[in-house]
Amino acid sequence: MSEPELRSSASDSKPPMKMDVVVVIDQDGLKQREAALEEITKGCEYAGVSCQHIKFKKLDFGETKVLEAFSNADVAFIDVSILVSFISSELLTY
């Protein structure tokens, strides 16, 4: 069965489920991060789920809407290299 056939047969059996995906990544001009975000976004579009890009700095700052989007998401993709960079820079300031 091809991908379109799989998709149509799955959607025929029951209504599509609403799913929210968040991607926590700061691109910072790095091509690898930009490519990762683009591929995740494409996958979400293909699956018919919503995808929201969240910058780590906004999440760390604690903006209410950003925190709500993150905590209410069904799936979260998090670039852990951001956390390593953040922790390293925080340690250097002390």
C-alpha positions as CSV (number, residue, x, y, z in Angstrom):
1,M,0.0,0.0,0.0
2,S,1.4,3.4,-0.9
3,E,1.6,6.3,1.5
4,P,-1.5,8.1,0.0
5,E,-3.5,4.9,0.2
6,L,-2.5,4.4,3.9
7,R,-3.5,7.9,4.7
8,S,-6.9,7.8,3.0
9,S,-7.8,4.4,4.5
10,A,-6.9,5.6,8.0
11,S,-9.0,8.8,7.6
12,D,-11.9,6.7,6.3
13,S,-12.1,4.6,9.5
14,K,-12.4,7.4,12.0
15,P,-12.3,11.2,12.2
16,P,-8.9,12.8,12.4
17,M,-7.6,13.4,15.8
18,K,-6.5,17.0,16.7
19,M,-2.9,17.0,17.7
20,D,-0.6,19.9,18.7
21,V,3.1,19.7,18.1
22,V,5.7,22.2,19.4
23,V,9.3,22.5,18.3
24,V,11.7,24.2,20.7
25,I,14.6,25.3,18.6
26,D,16.6,28.4,18.1
27,Q,17.9,28.5,14.5
28,D,20.7,31.1,15.1
29,G,21.6,30.8,11.4
30,L,22.6,27.2,11.7
31,K,21.6,25.3,8.6
32,Q,21.2,22.0,10.5
33,R,18.7,23.5,12.8
34,E,16.8,25.3,10.0
35,A,16.7,22.0,8.1
36,A,15.4,20.1,11.2
37,L,12.6,22.6,11.8
38,E,11.7,22.5,8.1
39,E,11.5,18.7,8.1
40,I,9.4,18.6,11.3
41,T,7.1,21.2,9.9
42,K,6.7,19.3,6.6
43,G,5.9,16.1,8.6
44,C,3.3,17.9,10.6
45,E,1.7,19.3,7.5
46,Y,1.6,15.9,5.9
47,A,0.0,14.3,9.0
48,G,-2.5,17.2,9.3
49,V,-1.4,18.3,12.8
50,S,-0.7,21.8,14.0
51,C,3.0,22.7,14.5
52,Q,4.2,25.7,16.5
53,H,7.8,26.9,16.6
54,I,8.9,28.1,20.0
55,K,12.2,29.8,20.6
56,F,14.0,28.6,23.7
57,K,14.6,32.2,25.0
58,K,10.8,32.8,25.0
59,L,10.1,29.6,26.8
60,D,12.9,30.3,29.3
61,F,11.6,33.8,29.9
62,G,8.2,32.4,30.9
63,E,5.8,34.1,28.5
64,T,2.3,32.9,29.4
65,K,1.2,32.1,25.9
66,V,4.4,30.2,25.1
67,L,4.2,28.2,28.3
68,E,0.6,27.3,27.7
69,A,1.4,26.2,24.1
70,F,4.3,24.1,25.4
71,S,2.4,22.5,28.3
72,N,-0.7,21.8,26.2
73,A,1.2,20.2,23.3
74,D,0.7,16.5,22.6
75,V,4.2,16.2,21.2
76,A,7.3,18.4,21.8
77,F,10.5,18.3,19.8
78,I,13.3,19.9,21.8
79,D,16.8,20.7,20.6
80,V,18.8,19.7,23.6
81,S,21.9,21.4,22.2
82,I,20.2,24.6,23.2
83,L,20.0,23.5,26.8
84,V,23.7,22.6,26.8
85,S,24.6,26.0,25.3
86,F,22.4,27.8,27.8
87,I,23.7,25.9,30.8
88,S,27.3,26.5,29.6
89,S,26.8,30.3,29.2
90,E,25.0,30.5,32.6
91,L,28.0,28.8,34.3
92,L,30.4,31.2,32.7
93,T,28.6,34.2,34.1
94,Y,29.1,33.1,37.7
